[in-house]
Amino acid sequence: MLRLGFILHLFIGSALAGSAMIVALVMGYGTLQPIVLSALVGFVAAFPVTYFVAKALYNE
């Protein structure tokens, strides 16, 4: 399950980080710090999402 989690986190993390960056840009934060912070928040938020998705895929 760990290998599956790593692969899923690659895709889920980049999707959530990219979405968070787009939200920051739409809100008008165009400097480096808010963009990097939003990408980091999206990357960290992907850990529980990845866990639940991997658990659901592995149990089926």
C-alpha positions as CSV (number, residue, x, y, z in Angstrom):
1,M,0.0,0.0,0.0
2,L,3.0,2.3,0.6
3,R,4.1,2.1,-3.0
4,L,0.5,2.9,-4.2
5,G,0.4,5.8,-1.8
6,F,3.6,7.3,-3.2
7,I,2.3,7.1,-6.7
8,L,-1.1,8.5,-5.8
9,H,0.5,11.3,-3.7
10,L,2.5,12.4,-6.8
11,F,-0.7,13.0,-8.7
12,I,-3.0,14.1,-5.9
13,G,-0.4,16.4,-4.4
14,S,0.3,18.2,-7.6
15,A,-3.4,18.6,-8.3
16,L,-4.2,20.1,-4.9
17,A,-1.1,22.2,-4.9
18,G,-1.8,23.6,-8.4
19,S,-5.4,24.2,-7.4
20,A,-4.3,26.1,-4.3
21,M,-1.9,28.2,-6.3
22,I,-4.7,29.1,-8.8
23,V,-6.9,30.1,-5.9
24,A,-4.1,32.3,-4.5
25,L,-3.6,34.0,-7.8
26,V,-7.4,34.5,-8.4
27,M,-7.6,36.2,-4.9
28,G,-4.9,38.7,-6.1
29,Y,-1.9,37.4,-4.2
30,G,0.7,37.6,-7.0
31,T,4.0,37.6,-4.9
32,L,6.2,34.7,-4.3
33,Q,5.4,34.0,-0.6
34,P,1.6,33.5,-0.9
35,I,2.0,31.3,-4.0
36,V,4.6,29.1,-2.4
37,L,2.7,28.9,0.8
38,S,-0.5,27.9,-1.0
39,A,1.4,25.2,-2.9
40,L,2.8,23.9,0.4
41,V,-0.6,23.8,2.0
42,G,-2.0,21.9,-1.0
43,F,0.9,19.4,-0.9
44,V,0.4,18.8,2.8
45,A,-3.4,18.5,2.5
46,A,-2.9,15.8,-0.1
47,F,-1.5,13.4,2.6
48,P,-4.9,12.5,4.2
49,V,-6.6,12.5,0.8
50,T,-4.0,10.1,-0.5
51,Y,-4.4,7.8,2.5
52,F,-8.1,7.5,2.1
53,V,-7.9,7.0,-1.7
54,A,-5.1,4.3,-1.3
55,K,-7.1,2.6,1.4
56,A,-10.2,2.5,-0.7
57,L,-8.3,1.2,-3.8
58,Y,-6.3,-1.4,-1.8
59,N,-9.3,-2.8,0.0
60,E,-11.3,-3.4,-3.2
